[in-house]
């Protein structure tokens, strides 16, 4: 009954912004979408990326987003066969909104919580948020907490996808917090595990300045 009543909350405003917030304005909703931008996830994977949300609240947000056509449930092909959540076309259309919001918030103060961290997908989405064209091309494999991503800068564009890279210029391995520190908080690049073309890795690391 509570979930049913929650869906009746509305700003009562015909403006498109208000109607959008009727759908994604609840706490955690946009962060659920952020976690799904790079592909489908199981419920447990979503919990890993959002460690401060309770299972009940996460379940409710997923139900609401599914009801509004933003998220859908799917099954991974055999042999996995696990149930996952993924964005619909309507949900994926929110990516530029998420990236602009991330760019706007990138210079805001950090939360005053000692255990506040940045997750793997949040870090990768931050790269998409802060990429600035202008540098030379680079093809990099990122290894973040055991997860691999192929990142490519080519022709002034940046693309990143989950999965191993085929013959990258270099690989960069780190936990997300360390890489974020090097990129945006004057951390020491020597702390990163870099293999391959060090110059390509350096070009890559300089392509994501804060606004």
N, C-alpha and C positions, 0 to 999 in steps of 0.2 A: 504493500500500500504506500509506503514512504517513497519508494522509487517512482511509483505512478504519480504521486503528488509533485515530486521534484520536477518531472517533465512539464508541469503546468506553469513553472516559473517563467516569466517573460517580462521584458522591459515595457511591453505594451506600446512600442514605438514602431512606426512603419518604415523608418529609415533602415537602409540596408546594413549599416554598421550594427544597429541594435538587433536586427534579426540574425545577423551572424553571431553576435554575442549570446543570443538565446540558445544557439547550438554549441558553441565552443568556449563560452565565457565562464563556465564553472571551473573551479580549482582542479588542476591536473589535466584538464582536457587537452590543452595545447601541447603539454609535455608528452602525453600519450601519442599524439600525432607526430611530434618530433621523433619519438622512439621508433616509429614505423616508417619514417621517410626513406630509410635505406633498405627496406624490405620487410617481409612478414616476420612475426615473432610469436613464440609461445607465451603463455601467461607468465610462466616463471622467468622468461627472459625480460619481459616488461618489468617485472618486480626487481630484477637485477639492475636495470637502467633507472628505475625510480624507487630507490631503497626507502624513501620516507613516506610512501603512500601505503595505506593499509590494504590488505587483500579485498576487503569489502568495498572500500571506496573505488579501487581500481576496477573491480567487477561492475560496479554501478556505472562508472564512466564509460566502460566498454559497451554496456547495454545501451546507454543513451546515445553514444556515437553511432552504434549500429542501427538504432531506431531512426536516426536522422540521416542515414545513408552515407556516413563519413568513413565508417569502418565496417568490415565484413569478416565473418569467420570462414576459414578454408582448411583443407587438410593437405599436409605435405605428401608428395607421392611416396609409394613404397620404396625402400623398406621402412622409412621413418613413420609415416602415417599419423604424425602428431597433429593435433588441432592447433592452428595458428590464427593470429589476427593480422589483417592487412588493410591498407588504405584502398578505398574505392577511387574511381576517377575524381569524384567530388572531393574526397579527402586529399588526394595528391595535388589538387588545384590550390591547396593551402600552402604549398611549399614556399612560394615567393613571399607570402605573408609572414611565415615563420622566420625566413632568412632576414627579412627587413626588421622584424621585431628583435631578432638576435643581434643584428648590427646596432640597432638603437640602444639595446641594453648592454652592449659589450663594454661601455665605459661607466656603467652604474656601479655603486659600491657592492662589494661582496657581502653575502649574508653573514651575520655575526654568529655563526655556528661552527664550532671547531671541526666537526665531522663532515662539513660540507665538502663535497668532492665533485669532480666532473667525470661522467661516465664515458664509455667508449663511443657510443653513437652520438652523444652530446658533443664530444670533441670533434668528431668527423663532420657533424653538421656545422659546428663553429668554423671549420675550415671553409666550407661552402659559403658561410656567412661573410667571412672577412677576406676572401680572396680578392686581390687587386691586380688587374692585368698590367702587363708592362715588362715582366721579366722574360728570361729565356725559357725554352721548353724544358720539361723534366718529366721523367716517368719513374715513379716511386712505388715501392710496396711498403705499406705501413703495417707494422705488427704491434698491436695494442692489446695487452693482456691476453695474448694468445689468439686474438682475432686478426685476420688479414684483410687488407683493403688495397685495391689498386687505385692509385691516384695519378692523374696525368694532367700536366699543364702543356697545352699545345695551341698555338695560334691565338693566344690571349684568352683562352677559356680554360676552365678547371672542371674536371670530371672526377668523381670518386665512386667506387662501387665495392660492395662486399665481395671478397674473394682474392685469391692469390694473383699476382701480376705475372705475366709472361715476359721474361727477360727484361726486368726493370733496369734502369740506370743504377739504382741504389735501393737498399732496404734500410728503413729506419725502425728500430724496435725500442719501445718504451712503454711505461704505463701512461694513461691519459694525463694524469696530473703532472708528471715530469715533462711530457711534450708541451703541455699548455704553459708550464713555467718557462721553458726555453723560448717558445713562440712569443709570449706576451708579458712575461714578468722578469726578464733579464736573467733567466736561468742559464746555466753553463751548457752549451751544445756538446761539450766533451762528455757529458753524462749520458748522452744518447748512444745506443749501439748502432753504428752505421757501417754498412758493408757496401762495397762497390764504389761508384764514382762520388767521391766526397764533394766535388764541386757541384754536381747535380743536386746532391742533398742540400747543400748550402743555398743554392738558388731556390729550392723548394721552401726551405725554412724562412726565407725572406719574402715570400709571396703573400703573407697573411698578416699585414700590419693592423694594429688597432686604428679605428677612425681618428 
